[in-house]
Amino acid sequence: MNGLNQKIALVTGGSRGLGRNIALQLARNGADVVITYRSRKSEADAVLAEIAALGRKAAALQLEAADTTGFPVFVSALAQTLETTWQQKHFDFLVNNAGIDSSAPFAETTEENFDALFNVHFKGVYFLTQKLLPLIADGGSIVNLSTGLTRFSIPGYSAYASMKGAIEVFTRYLAKELGPRRIRANTVAPGVIETDFTKETFERPGAKDFLASQIALGRVGVPDDIGGVVAFLCSEEGRWVNAQRLEASGGMFL
């Protein structure tokens, strides 16, 4: 699969974890990439260097995914970057990946934690996508990151999983309403993936072995298991996949 030449992708939260892997896989498949980072510019610069080593152009922009008031400035900066770096007015693929982790039993979940998850994982995705619509090329693709936790339930993730459930519904509406522009929208729902995002979970004694025992393929996921799935949904080979939830969990809790 190498059908992404001359295409440009925007990956939010692309400086680390799954986002980094997604950005690199898109670049390997021929796309140029814009990534966003929250505060660690050095991590973003390292990813840019890796993308450049693959022979692709890349840029990094700061974005606070929870702060909708900053979105107009971000969109303007992106438009300027597209013009100066690519002499283009549009990009082709939007990957809404940026996220935070916060878990607590339902009875102990605070409004503060709930709002933090809501602002990043649903409200931010909803309105950033809205603001970016004029810059997304007709015939493009939107991929929203969800989670296996919308299908199976693990105590402590009621708020997080609820936000991702909302994203899955939102994605179907995107597919319906953007269909006239031939813009496809899908969700990728990873199972448990070993990254810095899930570090706290894997530090619990026996957690990794238990989780691996619940996955049909016998191991926990790694970022390399996800990037190619996103790249497929952006590719010509994935052109007829629309409004779908694609779980990439190795067969977890079957």
N, C-alpha and C positions, 0 to 999 in steps of 0.2 A: 504494500500500500504506500504509494508515494504521490498521491494526487493532490497535494496541498501547495504545490509550487505557485508562486505569485499571489498567495493568500496571506492575510494578516489576521492573527488571533490576539484577543485580549484575555488574559488570565488573571483574575483578581486573586490576591494572596499567592502570587506566583514565585515568591522569594524563598519559600521553604516547604517542606513536607510534600503533600500530594500536589499542591500547585506547582512546585518546582518540577516535579516529575512530569506533570501534564505539559508544562511549557517546553521542556526538553524533548518530549516525545513528539509534540507538534512540530518542533524544529527539525527533528530527525526525519519527519515525513514531508519536509519541504516548506513549511510555513515560516514566515517571520512572526515575531511575537512581541507584544507589549505586556509587561507584567506590572502588577501593583504591589506595593509593600506598605506596611503600616508605619514602622519606625526604624527598622534595621536596614538602612541603605546599603551597608556593606554586604549583607546577604544578597540583596537584589543585584548589586554590582557583580558578585560572584556568578550568579545565574546568567547575567548578560555575557560574561566572558565565556561561559560554557556554550551558550547559544552561538556566539561569534565563532567559536572553534568548530562548530558544525557547519559553518559557512552561511549562516542566516543573519539577517539584521534583527536587532532587538532594541527595546527601550524600556525604561522603568519609570513609573510615576507614583508619587505618594498618594495614598487614599485611606481615609478613615471610613471603613465600610459601614459603620454604625451611624455616621453623621450625615443625614440627608441634606443639611444646609450647605455642606461642602461640595455637593455633587455638581452644581453648575460650573464651579471653578475647575473641577476635575475634567468635566466634559470639554470645556474650552481648552484646557491643557492638552487633552488627548487629540482634539482636532488640530491643534497647532503642531503636535508631534507627528501626526499622520502627514501633514502638509510638508514639514521640513525634512523628515526622514524618508518618506516614501513618495512624496508628491501625489498623495491620494487624499480624497475627502471621506473615504469609508474604510471600514475594516469588515472582515468576513465572519469571524467566529467569536462569540462571547462565551466565556466559561466563568460562571459565577461560583467560585471556589472558596473565597475568603470566609473564614469562620473562627469561632472561639469554642472552647470546651468549658462546660460548667455543669457539674452533676450534683444532685442532692435528692434524697427521698422526697416524694411528693409532699409529705406532711411538713417538711423543713424547707421547701423552696420559698425563697423570699421574692418579693416584687422586684427588688433590685436585680437579682439574678435573672428573673424571668424577662425583665425589660432588656437587659444586656443581650440575652439570646435572641429575643424578638427583633431588636434593632439591627443586629448583624445578619441573622439567618433568614429573616422574612422581610421586614420593612425595608431594609437596605437593598436587598436583592430586587424587590418589587420596584422601588423607585429609581434605583440606578439603571435597571433595564429600561424603564420608561424614558429616562433622560437620554439614554444612548440610542434609542430607536432611530433618530435621524442619521446617525453615523454608521449603522449596520447596513451592509450592502444587501440589496434584494438577492434572494437565493442563498443567503447565509444560514448560519446555524447557531442556536443557543443551547448550551448544555449547563444545566443546573445540578449542583452536587446535592444529593440527598443522603440517606443512610439506610442500612439494613434494619435499623431500629424502628422504621415505620412499618415493618412486617412482623418482626419479633420484638418482644418486650424484655428489657433488662432493668430491674429497679434502679432508680436514680436518674433516669433520662426522660422523664415524662415531659418536661418543658422542651428540651432539645428536640426530641422526636416529634413533638407536636408542631414545632416550627417547620421541620422538614416535611411533615405531612402536608402542611399548607403549601410548601414549595411544589410538591408533586401535583396538587390541584392547580396551582398557579401555572405550572408548565403546560398542562393540557389547555388551559385558556389561551396561553401564548400561541400554542400551535394552531388553535382555531382562529384566533383573531389576526395572526400574522400570515396565515395561509395565502391570502391574496398577494403577498409580497414574496411568496415561495421561501419564507424563512421557517426552518424547522426548529422545533423545541423538544428536548428530551431531558430526562433526569438520569444520572448515574448514581446508584445507591451502593457505595462500598460497604462491605462487612467490616469486621475489625481489622485495622491496618496498623502496623507497628511504625509509628512516627513520633516526633516530639509532641504532637497533639494528644497522643494516647499514652504518653510516658507514665503518667500517674497510675493508669490501669495496669500496665505491665509490671510496675514495681510491686504490686501486691503479690505475696507469696503464692505460688502455684497458679496464678492467673493465666499465664501464657499457655501452660500445659492444658489447663481446663478448656480454654477457648479453642485450642488446636483440636482437642478431642471432640468438639462439637461441630467441626467443619469436615465435610465429606472428603476433601482432599488432604486432610491430616496436618495442616499447618495454618498459622495465622498469615494474613496478607501482608504484603510489602508494597511500597509506592509503585514499583514497576508493574504491579498487577492492574493498575488503574489507568495510567497514562495512555496506553494503547486503546483502551475502551473509548475514552474521550476522543482520541484522534480518529477512530473509526466513525464515530457519530458526526464528525466534521467532514469526513471524506466523501468522495463521489460514490464509493462503495456503500455508504450509509444513507444515500439520498432518499430512500423510500421508508426510512425509519423516522417516525414522527409521533409526538405525543406519547412516548413510551417511557416506562420506568425500567431501566436495565440494571439489575442487581449484579454486582461483581463481588461475591462473598466466598467463593470456593465451595458453595453449598453449605451455608451455615444454618444451624438449627432446623434441619429438614424433618 
